Amino acid sequence: MDGESGEPLEGGDDAAALVGGPEGPVAPGADAGGGRQLDGASGGRSWRPLGLGHRSTPGGLPQENRWQTTDQAGSTVLEKNALKPWLKQQWVIPPKANAEFVCAMEGVLEVYARPYDPRRPVVCADEGGKQLIGDARPPLPVRPRRPAKEDYEYVRHGTANLFMAFEPLAGERRVEVTERKTKADFARLLKRIADEWYADAERVTLVVDNLSTHKPAALYEAFEPAEARRILGRLEFVYTPKHGSWLNVAECELSVLARQCLDRRIPDMGSLRLEVAAWEAGRNAAAVKVDWQFATADARVKLKRLYPVLETTNSGVVKH
């Protein structure tokens, strides 16, 4: 039986090979109580299933097919490369042989290859969320030989949005804490980038992903047409490809923020703004930059599968 859905496994022989006795699964060709001596090509190793720590599904199949190997010298090796079909990871999988993807990717990589120019800074923008959580009961402080303790129950106080504007070559980042992440909120972020944080720049190159709110038209939903056009004239939008938001360096910085600052309970917006401001000041004081090494030439080799394969065509012209 499958561990999650309870459906029968396909392939009777394979399923039967996994069913074991009281000590765990049985290797093919072995009995439930003992090991199996392999042939001479295996170096005199014998195999026994691990008896401790095995968890089984309701149908009796083990959740982990891990074996203990004992060689002639008596040393024990754990086989860690067993399949674990009950585990899965969520991943952003780019499309194969997609011209639109590689065109946008190379555009972003060319921007990252530009030398630092304070008159035309490259700024990466993105946003993340934080759930506001308070304690249901007062936590216990840390004591000698006793860690701090907090009750497993908590009180939810809504969510908050964090806009990140990060200049990787200068090591400067700005974090804006807002209640929402609408188009109007993003437009106000663009205005701060253009008029406050980079007021002396001729034009700001802005790297963003394809979220529906990350459009120049958002300015027209928050400001008068003349003001929206003025702000837009100071920004150059560069979009990462769809399913390629990993190219936005702001995502990396948001990950650092989450690990260093947001990995604990924060009950309200005021506390969140104080915590984020302290993190931002310390990170900017250290001038932590990003040295992006992945270039277009690397992409054409390592990500060759993403590029369309050109077919040679016959023009029909016969050369004499």
Secondary structure, DSSP 4 states (H G I P E B T S, - for coil): --TTT-PPPS-HHHHHHH--BTTB---TT--SSS-EE--GGGTT-EEEE--SS--B-TTS-BS---EEEE-TT--EEE------TT-------PPSS-HHHHHHHHHHHHHHTSPP-TTS-EEEEEEEEEEEEEESSPPBPPBTTB--B--S-EEEEEEEEEEEEEETTTTEEEEEEES---HHHHHHHHHHIIIIITTT-S-EEEEE---TT-SGGGGGGTS-HHHHHHHHTTEEEEEPPTT-GGG-HHHHHHHHHHHHTSSS---SHHHHHHHHHHHHHHHHHTT--------HHHHHHHTGGGSPPPPP----PPP-
